[in-house]
Amino acid sequence: LAVEWAPHNIQVNCLAPGRFNTEMTRSRIEDTEANEIFLRMVPMKRVPETEEVGGLILFLAGPGSDFMTGQALHLDGGSSAL
């Protein structure tokens, strides 16, 4: 899609968040054993709050990303780097 829409000056990027503290994930986060296993795979060793995704969304929606297309941005505390 990024290649197809680039001539029209339309950027296509992907935000790939890891596990955030949401209503849907809260039961796994509150399960101490399950959360400890999960955090072993997260170099930053914590679960982010939903507010932490806002800055990246603003960047993608703003002029700072005007020349960026075809990218997948992982917001996962470094687990995709392992």
C-alpha positions as CSV (number, residue, x, y, z in Angstrom):
1,L,0.0,0.0,0.0
2,A,2.8,2.4,0.8
3,V,4.3,2.0,-2.7
4,E,0.8,2.3,-4.3
5,W,-0.2,5.5,-2.5
6,A,3.2,7.2,-2.4
7,P,2.7,9.0,-5.8
8,H,-0.4,10.6,-4.2
9,N,1.6,11.8,-1.3
10,I,-0.3,9.5,1.1
11,Q,1.8,7.7,3.7
12,V,1.0,4.2,4.9
13,N,2.6,3.2,8.1
14,C,1.8,0.7,10.8
15,L,1.8,1.1,14.6
16,A,2.4,-2.3,16.3
17,P,1.9,-2.0,20.0
18,G,2.9,-4.6,22.5
19,R,0.8,-5.5,25.5
20,F,-0.5,-2.3,27.1
21,N,-2.4,-1.9,30.3
22,T,-6.0,-2.0,29.0
23,E,-9.3,-3.5,30.2
24,M,-8.7,-6.4,27.7
25,T,-5.2,-7.3,29.1
26,R,-5.7,-6.4,32.8
27,S,-6.5,-9.9,33.9
28,R,-3.1,-11.2,32.5
29,I,-1.3,-8.2,34.1
30,E,-2.9,-8.8,37.5
31,D,-2.0,-12.5,37.3
32,T,1.5,-12.2,38.9
33,E,2.9,-15.4,37.4
34,A,1.7,-14.7,33.9
35,N,2.9,-11.1,34.1
36,E,6.4,-12.1,35.3
37,I,6.7,-14.5,32.3
38,F,5.6,-11.8,30.0
39,L,8.0,-9.2,31.4
40,R,10.9,-11.6,30.8
41,M,10.4,-10.9,27.1
42,V,10.3,-7.1,27.6
43,P,13.7,-5.4,28.0
44,M,12.1,-2.3,29.6
45,K,10.6,-4.7,32.3
46,R,7.2,-3.0,32.6
47,V,3.8,-2.8,31.0
48,P,3.1,0.6,29.4
49,E,0.0,2.7,30.0
50,T,-2.3,3.6,27.1
51,E,-1.3,7.3,27.4
52,E,2.2,6.3,26.2
53,V,1.0,5.7,22.6
54,G,-0.2,9.2,22.1
55,G,3.1,10.8,21.2
56,L,3.8,8.3,18.5
57,I,0.3,8.7,17.1
58,L,0.7,12.5,17.0
59,F,4.1,12.0,15.2
60,L,2.5,9.8,12.6
61,A,-0.4,12.3,12.1
62,G,1.9,15.3,12.0
63,P,4.3,16.9,9.6
64,G,7.4,15.1,11.2
65,S,6.4,11.9,9.4
66,D,5.6,13.5,6.0
67,F,8.5,11.6,4.2
68,M,8.0,8.3,6.1
69,T,6.0,5.5,4.5
70,G,6.0,1.7,4.5
71,Q,7.2,1.5,8.1
72,A,6.0,-0.7,11.0
73,L,6.7,1.0,14.3
74,H,6.9,-1.4,17.3
75,L,6.0,0.1,20.6
76,D,6.7,-2.8,22.7
77,G,9.5,-1.9,25.2
78,G,12.1,-3.6,23.1
79,S,10.6,-7.1,22.9
80,S,10.7,-7.1,19.1
81,A,14.4,-6.4,19.2
82,L,15.1,-9.7,21.1
